[in-house]
Amino acid sequence: MDSRRLLRISATALAVGGLVLSGCTSGSGAAAPSPSRAAVSGEPAAPAALARYYAQKVSWRDCGVADFQCATVRVPLDYAKPGGDEVELAVSRSRATGPGKRLGSLLVNPGGPGGSAVGYVQGFAGIGYPAPVRARYDIVGVDPRGVARSEPVECLTGPEMDAYTQVDVTPDSAAEKAALEGSFKQFAAACEKRSGKVLPHVSTVAAARDMDIVRAVLGDEKLTYVGASYGTFLGATYAELFPERAGRLVLDGAMDPSLTAEQLNREQTAGFETAINAFAADCVTKADCPLGTESVPAALAALQRFFRATDAEPVPTDGSRKLGESLATTGVITAMYDEAAWPQLREALTRAMGGEGSALLALADTYYEREADGSYANLMFANAAVNCLDLPPAFAGPSAVERAVPSFEKASPVFGRNLAWAALNCTYWPTPATGRPHRITAEGAPPIVVVGTTRDPATPYKWARSLAEQLSSGILLTYDGDGHTAYGRGSDCVDTAINAYLLEGIPPQDGKRCS
């Protein structure tokens, strides 16, 4: 798994394979004071040096998907050297359908980092966002640099990823610790070998600067944006860099940029504990609950026994791979992102606990974006590359993880040990981190709506409260419910409030709650 993987999920997104979770790629370090905008962005290039990028013309073409157009936008690989190599960003849009006056472009990002915004637009946002919003806006997705169709980061081959995802992430011996450490080193070395040129240049800051160029070439004076999960960090970073160009920004399932990587991973671990407790509370009321119907504590104890059993003896599947503890845990966590997946998880657990692990393995494969032919999308590679650049690593080495395990297990008796060890990935990353934890205030930006879900597993509700408080113009909208993110997931209250903001420029009252 990769840690701080934060993708926006809905039942529709699950169907098209846009999925997420916390896991193995992370970072940490001492909290730093909020840097100046120049410190965050690096030495800015002179406007003249970027003029040709801001002035480029977009050539739209049919992209083989009904009602969508595609294009590419050029950006500098290195903003400190804008006359050097370039990256071509993949862009897709669905045009405003009417009726009503077109309001411009609405850029969306589903999270990750590493989620394809092009895939998200074509698979969900461009057809599934509320009709009044699609009527007035062109819905636009841009794959960030390093992601999917935009100079994708590449690392392991399909067979190598199969092996990587099966490594024991709850090591019980020196040999298992060495194997886990070796797998992270192999992953990092493969990324450097296959994508060394782009690795130093896939930070969230660079992606936010790219987004400003896209805004300009689309002809929009201000950026209108809906970012989910990690996409909230991208949107907040944009507001920090370009407050005067921020328009109507919605940050749904918010991250807290002031936290170190260790803090992020531990608090996200607690979020998954909240979610698994909610799942268990629902499960014990069902006659088909594979964890029993006695009580929530008994159900969670049964789940932990199952994980330990798969650690000792992996469960067979209908293919060559077996379901060990790492993949079993990933499959369970995957279903925490959307309560609509809970029936699927009950069935998968029933089968796996009965000796056939294919259904739970399929959930894990969805998380990793593994295709039926054994190939993988680049999401996990981009996820590591961005996370490891944005924050210093969570842990200096295995001994630091061992010291932290008790605090992770306190945060989540079910997932804590797994997610503590999973956060070791960035320790061996070949490219030093360029970002640091800091508060984002975005002084001068107009109202920014921050949405938090009270039982969100991947981006705990406290993060939304914190980000809304940090932003000088932050407005908190709360959804009292389960699952990851809130907009477009069935709450009329949430959708009505956000639609009014996007269409009328009227933000919800700060502190408004929906259910």
N, C-alpha and C positions, 0 to 999 in steps of 0.2 A: 504493500500500500504506500501511498504518498501522503505526507501529512500536510495539513492545512489545505487539502483539496476541497474547494468550496464552490460547487456548481449548483446553480439554481435547478430545482426539480419540481416537476408537476406530473400528474398522471400522464399527460400528453408527452411531456419530455421523456418520461420513462419509456414510452412506446417508441420514440424515435432514437433512443439510446443516449440521450443527454443526461448523464447521471453523475453523482459525486459522493465524496466522503472525506473524512479526515484520515490521516494515516501516517505515512512515513517520511515525507519530505518536509523539513522544517528549518528553523533557525532560532537563535537566541542571542543573548548578550545583555549587557547592562543597558538600562533605559537611558536614552540620551535626551537632552533638552530639545525643544522644537527648533529645528534649524531654519535659517532664512530660506526664502524661495530659491536663491542662487545656490545655497548649499544642497538643497533637495534636488535641484535639476542639473547640477553640474554647471560649468561655465557656459552660459547661454551663447549660442552663435549669434553673430550680428544679423539683424533683420535682412540685410541685403543678401547674406549668404543663403538664407532660406527662401528668398523671394520666388525663386523658380519653382519651389515645391508648392507654395501657397497659390501660385498663379497657374498651375497646370490645369488642363482641361480633362474632364472625365469622359471616356468613350464607353457608353453603355451598350451591352449586347445581350442577346438571348442566352440564357445559361442552362437550357434544357429542363427547367422546372416551370410549370405553368404559372403565369402571372408574376414572375420574378425576373429581374435584370441583374447582370453581373458586370463588374468592372475591376480595374486595378488602380491603385493610387501609389505613387512613388514617394518614399521618405528616405532620409539619410540613415544609413546603418549606424553611424556614430554622430550624434549631434555636436560633438566637439570638433568634428572634421566633416562638415556638411558637403565638402567638395569631393569626398571619397566615395566608397561603395554605397550602394543603395539597396533598399528592400522594397519589393512590390507587395503591397497589402491587398488581399482579396476582399472585395466589397460586394454585397448583394442588397437589393431593395425590392420591396413591393410598393407600387405607387399608391398615393392616396386615392381612395375609391369614390369619395364624395357621398352624399351631398355636403355642401358647406365649403367655405373658403379653405384652401390648403394652408396649413400653418407652418409647413417646412418639413425638415427631416427629424425623425425620432430615432436616435442611435440606441441600440440595446446591446447588452453584454450579459451572457448567462452565468459567468463565474468561472471557477477553476482554481487557480489560473490554468489555462489550457483548453477551456471550452470553446468550441467553434461558434462564433457569433453568426457566421454565414449559415451554418447548419441550423442554428437556433431560429433564425429569422425564417428560413424556408420550411422548417419543420414545426414551428409553433408560433412565434410572435407575429409573423406576417399574415397568419391565417387564424390565430387563436386569441390575439389581444382583443379587448372589447371593440365591437364594431364602430362606435362613435370615434374612437381614437384612430383606427385604421382608415376611417373616412376622411380625416383631416390631415393626417401625417403620412409621408413616405416612411415606412418602417425599414430601417437600415441596420445591417450587421456588418461589422468589420472584424475579420480574424486578426487579433493582435499579432505583432511580430513574434515569430517563433511558434505560432499556433496553426495547425491544420494546413490551410492553403497559403499562408504568409511566411515563407522561408521557415518551414517547420523544423524544429529541433528533432533530431533523430538520435537514438541511442542503441537499444538492444534489438536483436532480431526477434521474430515470433517465438522460436524455440527457446531462445535465451530469456524472453519475458515469461514464458511458461515456467521455467525453472525459478526465476526471480520471485514470482508471485507465490511460489510454494515454500520458500525458505521459512523456517520456523522463526516467528517474531516474538515468541515467549521462551527464549533460550534457558535451558535447565542445566547446562553443563558448559565447561570451557570450550569444548568442541563446537557446540551449537552457537555459542557467542562468536567464535572465530568464523563460523560459516556465515552468520548474519553480517558481521563486519565485512567479510570478504565480498558478499553480494552487493553491499552498498558501494564498495570500492570499484567493483567491476562495472556497476551501473554508471558511476561517475566517469570512469575511464572511457567507457563506450561513448558517452555523450561528448566528451572532449575530442575523441578520435573522429567522430562522424559529424560534429557540429561545432567544432572549436571556434570557427570564425564568428558565429552569431551569439555564442553563449555570453560574452561580456555585455551584450547590447539588448537584452530582452527584459529589462527592468520595467516595473509599472510606471515609473517616471517617463521612460522612453515611450511606452505605449500611450500615455496621456498626451505627450507632445505630438505623437502621430495623430491622435484623435482630433487635435486642434487643426492640423492640416486637412484632415478629412472634412471637418466642419466647414472650413473655408472653401474647399473645392466643390462642396455640395451647394454652396451659395447661401449658407446660413450665417447670419450675424452673431447669433448666440447658439450655444450647444443645448439642445433638448435631449435628455438622456434618461433611460431606465437601466440601472445596473443592479444585478442580483448577486448576492453572496460576495465572492471576490470582486465582482463587478462594482460593488460599493466602494471598495478601496480604490479601484481605478477611477471612479467618478469623483471621489473625495480628493484624490490626488490632482485630477484635472482642475477642480475648483480651487485648490491651493495654488496651482501654477498660473491659472488664468481666471481669477475671480471676476474680472470685468467682462469675460466672454461666456460666463456661466449663465444659462437660461433657466429652464425648468428642469431640475435634477431630482430624480427619485432614486433613493438608495435602499434597496429592499433586501433584508437579511444581512444586516450591517456587520462589517469587521471593525475592530477597534485598533487603529493604527498606533496607539500609544503603548501597546504591549510588546514585550519581547517574544521571541519564537517559543521559548519554553512556556511562558505564560499562556500564549495563544493555544498551544497544544494541550496544556493541562485543562484550560477552561473549556476547550472544545470537547475534551474527554468527558468532562462533567455534563456537557450538553447531550452527548450520546447516552449517558447514564439516565438523564431525565427522559429521553426518548424511549429507551428500552423499558423503563418502568411504566411509561404510558402504554407501550405495546403489551407488556405483561398484564397490566390492569384490564386491558380490553380482552386479551387472550383468555384469561381465566373465566370470563363470562361466556365463552363459547364451548359448546360440547366437543368440538374438534380440536381444542387446544392441545398441542403435543407436549406442552410443559405442565399439564395437569390443571385442575380447576380448584385446587385447595386455597391458594393465596398467592399474592404477588411475590413475597419472599421465597416461597416454595418453587414458584415458576422460574425465578431467576437462578435459584440454586440448581434446578434441573438443566437450565441452559449452560451454566458453568460446568456441570458434570459432562454434558455433551461435548463442549469444547475440549475438556481434558481428555475425553475418550478419543476424539479425532487427533489429538496430539500424539497419543500413544499408538493408535492404529487408524490411519486414514480410511475413509469410507469409499468403497468402489463407486464408480459412475458408469455411464453407458459408453465411455470412451477410454482412452489410454491414461488420462490423468485421474488421480484420486483426490478426494476432498479431505485435505488435512486441516489443522486448526487455523492456519493463516487464511486460507480461502473460505473456510466456514465462517470465520469472524467477519470477513469482508462481505460475504453474502448477507449476513444478518444486518450489518451496519448499513448496507445499501438500502434495505427496505425501511430504514428509519427516516429517510428523507421525505417520504410521502406516506401518510397513513392509508392511502388507497392501495398501497402495496402490502399491507398487513395480511390480508387473506392469502396472498401469494406466498408470503413468508411462512404462515402457519402450515400450508401444504408442503412447502419445501422442507421445513423442519420435520414434519411427520415422516416424509419419505426418507430423509437423511438419518433420522433416529431409528428408522426401520432397516437401515443398511443399504440405501440407494441414494447417492448424493448428487445426482444430475441436476435436479431443480435448484438446489442451493448453489451449486457450481455455476449455473446459468446466471443467477443474481450477481455473483462475484464477477463473472465475465462481463456483465453489463457495466458494472462499475469501472472495470479496466478498459472498456471499449475493445474487447477481443472479438474478432470476427469469426464466423463459422469455419473459415479456411485456416485459422490459427494465426492470422496477422493481427496487429494491434494498431489502433489510431495513435496519433502522437500525443494524446492528452497527458499521459503520465510523464512523458519526457519534458513537455513544455511546463507542466506543473512543477517539476523539480527545478528546472532551469530558472523560472521566475521566482519561486519561493527562496531558492538559495542565493539569489542575487539581491532580493529585497530586504533580507534580514540576516544578520550573523547566525551561525548554527546554534541550535538549542543546546547542544551538549558537546563538550570537548573530546569525549570518547566514551567507551563502554563503562568505565568506572563512574563517570558523571551520571549516566543513565541509571546505574544501580542505586546511586544515592537518591535519585529522583523517583524511583519506582514507588516507594511508599506513598508519596503525595499524589501520584497518579492513581494508585489503587484506592486511596481515600476518595478521590474525585469520582472514580468509577470502579467498584469491585468487579464488574463484569468485563470491562474493556481496558482498564488502567494499565496493566502490565504490557499488553500488546501495543497500545498507543504510545507508551513511554519509549519502548525500544524502537518503534517505527519512526520516531523523531530523530533518529541518529543519522539519517541520510545525508544531510547537508554538511556534516562533519568532514566528509571526504571530497567535497565539491571542488573542482579544479579552478573555479573563478571566484575571487574574493567578493564578498557582499559589498554592494555600494550603498544600500539603504540602511537606515537605523530606525528604531522605534521613536515615534514623536507624535505629539498632539497636532491635529489638523484643525485650524480655525477658519481658513478661507475668508479672512476679513474682506469685506466689500462685495461678497457674492450675494445674490438675491436669496429668498427663502429656499432651503434645500429640505426636502421631505425624506426623513429616515424612517423606515418601516421595520418593526421588530415583531417576531412571533414568540409568544411566551414559552412555548416548548419546542423551539427550534433546536434540532440536534447539532447542526454544524456551525451555526453562528448564534451562540447563546444570546438570549434577550438582553442581558446586561450589556453586551457590546453595542446594541442599537441605542440603548440609553446613554452610553458613554459617548458615542459618536455624535449624537444629537446635541449633547451638552458641550462637546468640544467645538463644534461648528458655530461660528458667531451668528449664523442665521438658520441653525438647525431646528427642525420641527419634527417631533416624535409622533408617529402614528403606530399604535399598538394593535396587533391581532392576537386575541386570546384563543390559542389553538395549537394544533400539532403540525409537524412537518416543517420543511425548509422553505422559507420565504412566504409571501402572502398574496401579492398582486396576481390576478388571473387564476387563483386557485379555489374559487368558489364562494368567497365572502363578498356579498353585494356591498356591504358597508365599506370594505377596503377599496373595492374597485370604484365605487361611486366617488369616494374621497380623492383617489388618485386621478380619475378621469376629470374631475372638476379642476384639479390643479393643472393637468396637461392641456385641457381644452380652454379653460377660462382664466388660468393664471391665479386661481383662488386656492391657496394652500389650506389643508385642514387645520382646525384649531390645535395648537400644540398640546399634546397629551391626550388626544382623542383615542378612544378605545373601541375596537370592533370585536365581534365574535362570530 
